[in-house]
Structures are given as structure tokens and as C-alpha cells.
Amino acid sequence: MKKVVSSLLVAAMLTGTLPATAAAETGSSPLPAFPGAEGGGMYTTGGRGGEVYEVTTLADSGPGSLREAVSRSNTTVVFRVGGTIRLQSPLKITGSNLTIAGQTAPGEGITVSDYATAFEADNLIVRYMRFRLGDRHPSDDDAFGGRYHKNIIVDHCSFSWSVDEVLSMYVNENTTVQWSIVSESMLMTSHYKGRHGYAGIWGGNNASFHHNLIAHNVSRNPRFAASENHKIDSYNNVIYNWGFFSAYGGEQGMYNLRDNYYKYGPNTYRSARNQVFLGVGADTRIYIGGNYMYGNPEVTADNWKGVGDVANPESKLSSPVVMQNPPVPEPAELAYEHVLEGAGAILPRRDAVDARVVSEVVYGTGKHINSQKEVGGYLEFAQTVSTSADDDHDGMPNEWETANGLNPNEPSDRNGLHASGYTHLEVYLNGITGSGSANPAAVITQPADNTIVTEGASVEIQASASDADGSVAKVEFYRNDVLLGEDSTAPYSFTWENVQDGTHFLTVKAVDDTGTSTQSSNVAVHVNRPGSILPWQSADIGTPGIAGHTQLGATAADVTVKSAGDIDGRSDSFHFAYQQLTGNGEVIARVESVTATDDGAEAGVMIRDNLNASSKFAALLIPYVKLGKKSVTMNRMTEGGSVTKTEPEAFIQTPYWVKVVRLGDQFTSLISENGIDWSVLESVTIPMAETVYFGLAADASKPDDEVNKYNASVFSHAVVNPLDADFPAAPTGVTASAGNKSVQLNWTASTSADSYNVFRSDIPGGPYSQIAGGITAPSYTDLNLTPGKTYFYVVAAVNEKGVSFNSSEASATPEGEPETVYLVNDDFEALANETTPPGYSYLPDPQDIDHKVVVTDVPADTTGNTSGKAMIVYDNGAGGTQFIRKFAPQLGSVVIEADITAPGWPGTSYVLQLQDESGSRTPLSIELRKPALPVADPNYTLTYKLSGSDYKLMDPPVSKRWYNLKIVTNAAAQTADIYIDQSLLADNVPFQADVKTTGIARITARTPGTGKGTLYYDNVKVYVEPVQSPKGLNALPGNGKVQLSWTAADGADYYTVKRSTTDGGRTPPWLPM
């Protein structure tokens, strides 16, 4: 008997110490991660045969926390508590050979909220977990994801409420995501690029994505990404309520897109309702077949009728890509039923959020959200502690061990092998079942969606709730994420009293007799403040979808305009607050805020010929666009004509001033940051009646879908002013001609002008400084200028009635002996600490205590910089800090230099990016990342982007050491040379965006989008040399001498050689020879 026991103990100990991959095999066949595992990651072993870690607290960190658990390798993580873990910072899964068994949690299970979760390890099993990011802490994050790892399977998890993508897994190997819910990426939230709302980027090599529900995401449903010959299988997924794009992408990968179920929803653009795949690139190879398109039998019968352009006929595969672990997909209609029944974190039970999303798929309801608050917010549950005793803390309850012939006081028996080939612990984990209770049903029956209510009134909320396998215990009523009250007796109702101004989202949550719950879809209620709006009047133009409203604040100049609809095309739908005016005049306002309903939601000023939907008009509006907001001019030149738009390159931040001026039939649009210095955007001629409508306009950018939204835009200093008939018009015909270190300006004389003011700027569009005033002739010569540097000018006319707005801009580049032209030359030495250097803009705007771009002392503990002051890009909280420094667009060669350091080099950051004037094109990006090429590196270091990959520039930088970064670019050749400390590290790097016509016009840097990370900058320079610096410098040592050689520089007459006794020539400085 002793011999038998000893043998068993030895077997158990050996099993516990075997490598995870070895313990995964029985005989010659590997064992699936768990029964039901499929695809690329199906043979992941996770924590099999390793230790057990018990999560005993919902705290962010410390002993017993999930954060501590996922830092361990060779471990199975079980939960002795249930509820929500509110992260205080991003969660990184760094332990390899790890199983996270969310099904072991009691109560409602485990939800991870507030910050992103990412894996940075291999061989991971993640099951029955919920990851709901939300917007409580601003970020740019995915809810969950990771890259550059292998052997990962994610099963029965729920992901939602992301800022960027909900779930992104690509550039990995041997992965599966299955039976999970990917829902409700937030459309307009804190992402620095603006609108997102994306499901995910999916790819890798031997990657499988199956039986997942993808719901309520505007695009990337998913976006596919993979390298050459990498194979991806996407099958038996349900895709619901995409917006303008369903699936797209591909790059160089090989794909199956098969047997999926597509169902459009309220937010799906009508033009995209039959879209299986956007279009197939030339390098992509894809099989598309067996997909079911709800409501479109033609596309269901031939999926390629739901695919856009195919760039290469060879991209269209006639048979599926053969996967390493081939699955047997089921028909799409059957998968639809199974996914709705079983996807997501259904153990220990499906939560109210997932239950709502599934119900919305069934009934074709729900809508995209901009915040989790719109659907009831984070679910709040009291911490639940497991009542199942586990005396030996081996992850298996005493009762289960006893029933299965194990010893509840012997922890090592967890790793003994069951007859199935799995360890006993795995057998227990794989056999856990839920409560079996079905989720109840809940719906708001009153009020209707988009109901308008007067402030101070009461709203009766009525709900219907039922439970198929029990009874409803109560119904809770929510306004946004605030619990208003509850009712335990049908018919369920609650009176919401004294409602306050604003848009509110109502939901109810039905809870049954087992504690299982379901949220309802939301209902929007718009509460408006009554009262006189004189001197304004207001009206809905066209049919906006929701009745508009105008209300005043403290004064008649403080105006809120609430509007649905859209201003565009041949007919408008929006709400308009206006005053009638005869003759010349202007409408001025500062746009304080615009509700971020969607890209294109806008507010501004308008002069309109009449109140018909198709009226002629001239407007200056501030809409949301990609990467931010801009000031956009919009005009309808003829009754019923199409709207024309002019969108400038530059971005702006609200609050911002806008103005449209009428002088006869000339309409001029102007913008200003301060209400004093105005810049002309456009002047157009539109014949209008003598008496027209000057006013304030807003819209919600209604797309071609079934959902209406409400934009409550706030204006201050709003006024309509009449102008005299002889008010000075802006000078016209302004020209600038280059002379020797000078520029000659000429313009057409204005008949009403007594004199002129001349203004100059170093960058197009200003800001301008006045260089001359009281000029009576229509000309001016600007002297003592720098040859080769471009200057920008505007002219204003003056008479006793006032000062005109500025003329159109003219520019010229003075001639003369070539010299180095400094477009930027900032050493910060003469600037006061805690001030933002002139010429720099920043985000967030306004700055806050944790995010700022200011001058500061050079840290005393840094090395390599003798300066006294520098600029700090300070980031001590969630959300990144960014600076932007503009200069005149450069279409040829230009050099960018900066000295940089960090007290501790942060994670993913944009150290220096070159961009066009708008920031929409980034030809070169120097970043802190984990490089993928020429070989993968697990450490953060300086990299540059090339074809989407991160190329290593150097070994990881040393903290508190200054480095000189120098980039020599050529916009015409579309290449750059990258130097660090005078060493050429990357030669002729191809630009990643075409700026041949726009040029390089700004530099920018940005700290991590989440977490913390501070960077210092000094001696920031942008300059154009009269002749390029020599390249290819070589030094050959000799007897008491050094022979130097280099590549001849085009245009060089002679060369100057300098020498230093220190590397980089910093201390002491270079000495001429």
C-alpha cells in the first residue's frame, strides 16, 4: 500500500513540474485547452500543471488581487470573490502559462472596468471574464487586446465600452477568440483622433475568431490585419448594427470569412446594409462564402454581391484557406441561434448588459452610444464572497474533491491526471455550470424615445417586465447611470420629478427571483428650458427628426440652440435662431461647445435668404471632424442648389469665435481665437434679398440611418449688428513680390478707405503682427528680411466707421545671399517657468494639473545638457499630453532637431512626428515602442514607422540622459535621414504619407494615451540650410593623424571641419579646425 501511495504522489509531483506544453499531451495527441476549444489557439495549455492563485479582493492591487495574479507565470487564477474590479491603472497580463478562470467567481462573476487590459505574455487561457472600459478616466484605449505573442485562447468573455477598439488581437500566433461578445464601442468620446466606435482589429498567424457576437460598433467589424501567408479564419460570428462599414482590411494575409450572420440595425447606414466586406486589396487572399445577410436573399445567395471592389482577381479564393486546426463551421442561421444563446461571460450568469445586447439583436433595437452612461452605466454589485470551502486552496471546493475521490487537504492532487487526460483542477473548471436561470425581459413603454419635456415638469416612466422561468422581483429605474428608484409591483412605474435641462437617457433593469437581471434599451428624453428668447426668434428648417429649441442664459447673448438633422445637400434639416436685418450687417458669436453626437455635428453662424429648407445661405460652422474640430465655410449659392464646403487644414479648439459679414451681396466668413484678431476664411458673392435672416445654426449630423440625435450647442457673445453702407470693405488684389531682403506689397485701393494697416506672419494663416499702420497709398515695402524665408501678409482698410476685416493672404520669399533659415529656433532660456512657449499649442486644451506643456528648469539630475531651461511635456494621469509647433510648409529639404530626455522613458509615445499643416498626414513618426523589426524586441525604445511596422533605431534609451534627435527630410524626394547624437541610424527612410504638395508644416509629440509619462524637449529647431550637410562621414586613423572622407553635398563650394574631444560634441562644444 505504501508503494502505491508513493507512486501516486510521485506522479502528481511530476505532473505539477512538467512544462506546460508537455503536460498538455496524452500519448501522441495534444489535448485541447478545454472541451470545445477550436481554432488556432485550441491547444493552448495555460496554467495546466502549475500553481493556483486565489483572487480574494476586488481591490486594484496588492495581495489577493487580480493584478498580482496575472503577474505570475505557471498559474491558474481562481476567484473567491465576485463583483467589479475598478482598475486604477491599465492592467497588463505579464505572466505566461496562465489560466484565468472567471467561471469560478461567485455572484455576478467578475467585471474589470475603468482601464484597459492587455496581454504581454504567451500561453494564456482567459475564460468567462468581462472587460468594460468606459469613460470614467479619459484614454485612447481598447478594452482588451495585445500583440506579438503566441498560444492564446479567449473563451466566453464579454468586452465593451471601449474608446478605441473593443477587442484587438493581431500580430500574434496560434490564437482563438470564441464565444465572446464584442459590443458598444463608444462613438464620440475621449480619443484624440475623434470619432471611433470600432469593434476591433483581428489578425495574426493561425488565428481563429468564431461564434462571437459583434454588436453596436460603427466600423471595424472587424478590420483584418496580417502579414504575408498568415492565415485567419473568421466563421460563425454574428455581426449586428454596424454603421458605415462592416468588415474590411486584409493587407497581405490569407482569410476565410465564412458562415457568419449579418443583421443590420438602426444605426446601419442604408448604403451599407448589404455589406459583407468593404473591398479586397491586391495583396489580400480571401475566401468569402456561406454568410447570411439578413433581409437580402441576393447577397445571401452570392456573398460577393456584398463585397466592394476586388483589386486583383487572384485575391478571390474559390475554396477556404486550409487552417492548421481545421474546424467544421455550422450553417450561419444555426450559428446565429447558438451565439445568442451562449456567447459572452454566461458563467456564473449572463449579466444585464449582455442580456440587453442580445435582446437588441433579436428585436432589431438598440443604438450606438457615446458613453456607458447612456445605457445605465457600470453595473454596481456588492462584493460577493464564495461560500464553497476549499481547505487546501487548490482551486477545487472540498465538496467536489470528496465527491470525486480526491483529498480536500492535499493541494497537489489538483495536478493529478483524470481519465480524460485533463488535470483534476481542469476537470473541475470545465464542469462548472451556472444558475440555469434565464434573463428576464425589460422594456420602457413610456415615454417614447426622443420625447421633449419642459424643465421643471414630471415624467411618468412606465415599464414592462417578465420572466420566462420565474418571477420579476423588482424593476429599477435609471437616468443615465443614476438610480432613480424601483418598483416591485406590476404595472411598473416611477415618477421622475422636477426634470432639469439637458438630454437624459432612461433605462430600466428587471431583476428576477434568482437575482438574474436584464437592462432595457434606452429612451432619450430632451428637457428644454422655457422663456422669452427676444431679440431672437427660432424655427425648425426642414424636418430635423426631433423638434428643435432655442433658450437663453444669463443674457440675450448667451444662447443655446438644440437641433437634430443635418445642414447639407440641396435641402437642410436643422434648428435656426435668427434675427431679421435689412442691409449690411454681421452675426458674431463665440461657440462655447458642440454636443459630440457624431462626426459632422456642428454649430456656428449663418446668414440665410429665407426660412425654406432649400434657401440660399452663407455659414461658418465648427464641426467635429477626424482628429478634432475645424472651422468650415458652407454656402448654397442658388435656391435648391447643392451646398459647397471649404475645410481648412488647421484644427481649432472650442470655445472659438465665428463671424459672417454681409456687405451688399458679398458674404465674408471670419474666425478668431480671442474675438479681437480675426482671420478671413472666405468671401463669396451670393445675390440675396435686402432683408434676410442673420442667426445661429446647429445640427446633429444625421447620417443615412434610423437614429436621431440632439445637439445642444452653446453660444456666448452672440449678436447681430447692422453695418453702415460705407463700412470699409477688405482690400482686394493683394500681391507680394520678392526683392533683395525685402517684399513689395500692392493692393487695389478701397473706395471707402482712409488708410491701411499691414500685418505679417511667419506661418500661413497667422497669427499676424501689425508691422505698419496709417498707410495711405495702396502699397508697402517690408525691409531687412531673411533671404530664403517665406513671409505671409494681410492688409486691412480703415475709415471713421471702423476697421475692415483682413484681406486675403499674400506671401513672398525675399532674395539675397543664401543663409540658414530658421523656421523654429526655441531654446526657452528667456521664458518664464510654467508658461507655454509662444508658437506652441497643446492638448488637452485647457491644460490641467496633470497635463501641461510649459517651460521649466532643466532637471539637475540629467546629463548631457548644459542649458538652464527646457520645455516639459508633462503627463501625470490618464489621457496623453501633446504639443504642436507649426511653421511655414516646406516642400523641399528641411532639418528638424530637438534634444530630448525623460525621467523614466514611458511606454508607447510619439516622441516626434512630422506632419502636414492639418496633422492629417504623418510622413515620419519617431516613437517609443517595442520594435518588431529587424527583429522583435520586448523592450521599449526609439523606433520609426515603416509600412505599419516599428523599426528599431537604437538600444533602449537611458533615463535622465539627453539625446539629440536630428531628422534631415526631403518632402520632394519623400525620404528622411534619422540621426541620434550625430550618428546616422536610418538612411533614406521612405515617407509614410505623401506630402509632396502639402509639405511638412508642423512637428508634434504626444505622451501615452493612458497611464503616465513625461518628456523634456530643448533646443527645438526647424531650419533650411543653403546647402545640405555632407553624409557618409568616415574617419581613418593614422600615425598622429586622422583621414576624413565624406560624400560630396550638392551645391557645396567648400567644407568646414570641426572637432571635439567628446562624443557628440556637446561638452566642450565643437572646435573649428
Number of C-alpha atoms within 10 A of each C-alpha: 6 7 8 9 10 11 12 14 15 13 15 19 16 15 23 22 15 14 17 22 18 14 24 23 16 13 8 6 8 17 21 19 24 18 12 10 20 24 26 30 29 26 25 31 30 28 27 31 34 24 21 24 22 19 21 18 21 24 17 19 17 11 14 18 19 27 22 18 25 23 17 19 22 24 23 28 24 25 26 22 23 26 22 24 21 16 20 15 18 20 21 18 23 19 22 23 27 33 30 24 21 25 26 26 24 23 21 26 26 27 25 23 24 24 29 26 24 21 21 19 23 22 26 31 27 19 24 28 26 27 28 29 32 28 23 13 16 20 27 25 25 28 32 26 21 19 17 20 20 23 25 32 30 22 27 24 25 31 29 30 30 38 32 27 32 33 29 23 26 24 20 21 23 25 31 29 29 29 29 29 32 31 29 32 36 31 28 22 26 21 23 21 15 22 26 27 30 32 34 29 23 28 32 27 25 24 33 30 26 26 30 31 28 26 29 34 35 26 24 24 28 25 22 25 23 25 18 13 14 18 27 33 29 26 28 30 28 28 28 29 30 32 29 21 23 28 23 23 20 24 17 20 22 29 29 22 24 25 25 29 27 28 22 25 27 20 25 29 21 17 12 19 25 25 25 30 24 19 17 22 19 16 17 25 24 26 19 24 22 22 27 26 26 16 13 14 12 14 19 21 14 16 22 20 14 21 19 14 11 16 14 13 11 13 18 17 17 11 11 16 18 14 18 13 16 13 15 8 16 17 17 23 19 13 22 25 13 17 22 22 12 18 25 31 29 27 27 22 25 26 23 22 23 26 25 26 26 23 21 20 22 14 9 15 17 24 23 25 21 25 22 22 21 21 27 25 19 19 12 9 11 10 18 18 16 16 10 13 15 19 15 17 19 23 27 28 17 20 14 16 20 12 9 11 8 18 18 21 14 13 18 20 25 31 25 23 20 13 9 10 18 25 23 23 24 24 19 18 18 16 10 11 13 12 14 13 18 18 28 26 23 26 21 24 14 15 17 13 16 20 15 18 19 16 17 15 12 14 17 12 20 18 25 18 24 18 20 12 13 14 14 24 19 20 27 20 30 27 23 21 20 13 14 16 15 17 16 14 11 14 10 21 23 18 13 16 13 12 18 17 15 15 20 21 20 27 29 32 27 31 26 25 15 15 17 24 30 27 30 28 24 24 24 22 22 24 21 22 18 14 9 12 17 12 13 22 14 20 15 23 22 18 17 23 20 21 19 27 22 26 21 21 14 8 11 17 20 18 26 26 25 30 31 28 29 25 26 19 13 16 20 22 26 30 30 29 27 27 20 16 17 13 16 21 21 23 25 27 27 26 27 19 20 27 21 24 25 23 22 23 29 33 32 31 32 31 29 24 23 18 16 16 18 23 20 24 24 29 28 29 27 28 25 25 19 16 16 17 21 23 29 20 25 21 24 24 19 17 16 16 15 16 20 13 14 13 13 14 14 15 19 14 18 16 18 21 27 28 27 29 26 23 19 16 15 16 23 23 29 22 25 17 17 11 15 9 16 20 23 20 22 17 18 14 15 19 15 19 14 12 14 19 22 32 27 33 26 35 34 31 27 25 19 14 17 14 16 20 23 29 28 28 26 24 27 23 17 22 22 25 15 14 18 13 13 15 20 24 22 24 24 17 12 20 19 22 15 21 18 15 18 21 24 16 22 18 17 14 20 18 11 17 23 16 18 25 20 23 19 23 20 20 20 21 20 17 17 19 14 13 12 15 15 12 15 15 13 17 18 18 14 18 13 10 18 21 20 22 21 22 23 21 29 29 29 23 30 26 16 11 14 15 18 19 23 24 24 21 23 19 22 20 21 23 17 15 10 13 14 14 18 18 22 19 15 20 21 24 17 10 16 14 16 14 13 20 18 10 12 15 16 21 19 17 14 10 13 12 9 14 25 27 27 23 25 21 16 19 17 10 8 15 14 15 22 11 14 15 23 26 28 24 26 22 27 18 20 22 25 30 30 26 21 19 18 23 19 21 21 24 19 15 22 21 20 20 21 23 22 23 26 22 16 14 20 20 20 19 23 20 22 24 19 23 25 26 24 17 19 15 17 20 25 24 22 23 27 26 23 21 24 16 14 11 10 13 16 12 13 20 23 25 25 23 19 16 9 8 13 23 25 27 21 11 12 16 17 14 14 19 17 21 21 22 20 22 22 21 27 22 22 15 15 22 18 22 18 21 18 20 16 14 14 16 13 16 13 14 17 18 22 17 14 17 24 16 12 17 24 30 21 21 23 21 23 25 28 23 24 23 19 20 25 23 23 25 25 26 21 21 18 24 19 21 15 15 15 16 14 14 14 9 11 12 10 9 10 8 5 5 8 11 9 11 13 11 11 14 14 10 9 12 7 7 10 6 9 11 12 14 12 11 11 18 15 15 13 11 13 15 11 9 7
